[in-house]
Amino acid sequence: MFYELANFFMDSLVPNLNHWIELTTDFRAAGCVLAALVIHNNSVCSEELWTRTLVYYSGWEFSELIPLAKALIQTLVKVQDNRQSMSRSKLCELKQKYTSVSRHRGLLQQSLVSEKQARKALLTVSEFS
């Protein structure tokens, strides 16, 4: 599920052209991994989560990635918020794609990525920004 979650976060960046122009690929990838780690580890967010090995191989420090991780988790909250109108077609398409059991193992149907868990993760990440 971690892999699917990281893919979800990367796909969530696609509709925003600025993310593709202003952010380097390695930065986007590292931000997606950090956001997935926060969700996957029950919303624990600390510098210990982003290990020295991850810093070494990604080239990015925890503090540099927090704003992007926060934005990614905010997108997950928007997608999972059933009260919000899904008129924004890109979010609707993202939800449809990652609800698919055959293509993405029903990622958005899993309790780990529920709206409640996403909001909890967002609060945790916000403490660092």
C-alpha positions as CSV (number, residue, x, y, z in Angstrom):
1,M,0.0,0.0,0.0
2,F,2.9,2.4,0.6
3,Y,3.9,2.2,-3.1
4,E,0.3,3.0,-4.2
5,L,0.1,5.9,-1.7
6,A,3.4,7.4,-3.0
7,N,2.0,7.0,-6.6
8,F,-1.2,8.7,-5.5
9,F,0.7,11.7,-4.2
10,M,2.8,11.9,-7.4
11,D,-0.3,11.8,-9.5
12,S,-1.9,14.5,-7.4
13,L,0.9,16.9,-8.5
14,V,0.1,16.4,-12.2
15,P,-2.8,18.8,-12.6
16,N,-0.8,21.7,-11.2
17,L,1.6,22.9,-13.9
18,N,3.6,25.0,-11.4
19,H,4.6,21.8,-9.6
20,W,6.2,20.5,-12.8
21,I,7.9,23.7,-13.7
22,E,9.1,24.9,-10.3
23,L,9.9,21.6,-8.5
24,T,12.6,19.2,-9.5
25,T,11.8,15.6,-10.0
26,D,13.9,14.4,-7.1
27,F,12.2,17.0,-4.8
28,R,8.7,15.9,-5.9
29,A,9.6,12.2,-5.4
30,A,11.1,12.8,-1.9
31,G,8.0,14.9,-0.9
32,C,5.7,12.1,-2.0
33,V,7.7,9.5,-0.1
34,L,7.6,11.6,3.1
35,A,3.9,12.2,2.8
36,A,3.4,8.5,2.3
37,L,5.6,7.7,5.3
38,V,3.5,10.0,7.5
39,I,0.3,8.4,6.5
40,H,1.7,4.9,6.5
41,N,3.2,5.3,10.0
42,N,-0.1,6.3,11.6
43,S,0.4,10.0,11.2
44,V,3.7,10.1,13.0
45,C,5.8,12.9,11.6
46,S,9.2,13.6,12.9
47,E,12.7,14.1,11.7
48,E,13.3,10.5,12.8
49,L,10.8,9.3,10.2
50,W,13.0,10.9,7.5
51,T,16.2,8.9,8.2
52,R,19.8,10.0,7.5
53,T,19.7,7.3,4.8
54,L,16.7,9.0,3.1
55,V,18.5,12.3,3.4
56,Y,21.6,10.9,1.8
57,Y,19.9,9.2,-1.1
58,S,17.3,11.9,-1.8
59,G,19.5,14.9,-1.2
60,W,16.7,16.6,0.7
61,E,16.4,17.4,4.4
62,F,13.2,16.8,6.4
63,S,12.5,20.5,6.9
64,E,12.8,21.2,3.2
65,L,10.1,18.6,2.3
66,I,7.5,19.5,5.0
67,P,5.7,22.2,2.9
68,L,5.3,19.8,-0.1
69,A,4.3,16.9,2.2
70,K,1.7,19.1,3.8
71,A,0.2,20.2,0.4
72,L,0.1,16.5,-0.7
73,I,-1.8,15.4,2.4
74,Q,-4.2,18.4,2.0
75,T,-5.0,17.0,-1.4
76,L,-5.7,13.6,0.1
77,V,-8.1,15.3,2.6
78,K,-9.9,17.1,-0.3
79,V,-10.2,13.8,-2.2
80,Q,-11.5,11.9,0.8
81,D,-13.9,14.6,2.0
82,N,-17.3,13.3,1.0
83,R,-19.0,16.6,1.9
84,Q,-16.9,18.6,-0.6
85,S,-18.3,18.9,-4.1
86,M,-16.1,16.9,-6.5
87,S,-16.8,19.5,-9.2
88,R,-13.1,19.9,-9.7
89,S,-12.7,17.2,-12.3
90,K,-9.0,16.5,-11.6
91,L,-9.8,15.5,-8.0
92,C,-12.8,13.5,-9.1
93,E,-10.6,11.6,-11.6
94,L,-7.9,11.1,-9.0
95,K,-10.5,9.6,-6.6
96,Q,-12.0,7.4,-9.3
97,K,-8.5,6.1,-10.3
98,Y,-7.4,5.3,-6.8
99,T,-10.7,3.8,-5.7
100,S,-10.3,1.1,-8.4
101,V,-9.5,-2.3,-6.9
102,S,-8.2,-3.7,-10.1
103,R,-5.7,-0.9,-10.8
104,H,-4.7,0.4,-7.4
105,R,-5.9,-2.1,-4.9
106,G,-8.7,0.2,-3.8
107,L,-6.3,2.5,-2.0
108,L,-8.8,5.2,-1.2
109,Q,-11.1,2.6,0.3
110,Q,-8.5,1.6,2.9
111,S,-9.0,2.8,6.5
112,L,-5.4,4.0,6.7
113,V,-6.1,6.7,4.1
114,S,-9.6,7.6,5.3
115,E,-10.5,11.3,5.7
116,K,-10.1,11.0,9.5
117,Q,-6.6,9.6,9.2
118,A,-5.7,12.2,6.5
119,R,-6.8,15.0,8.7
120,K,-4.8,13.6,11.6
121,A,-1.7,13.4,9.4
122,L,-2.3,17.0,8.2
123,L,-2.4,18.3,11.8
124,T,0.8,16.4,12.6
125,V,2.6,17.7,9.5
126,S,1.4,21.3,10.2
127,E,3.2,21.2,13.6
128,F,6.5,21.2,11.6
129,S,5.7,24.0,9.1
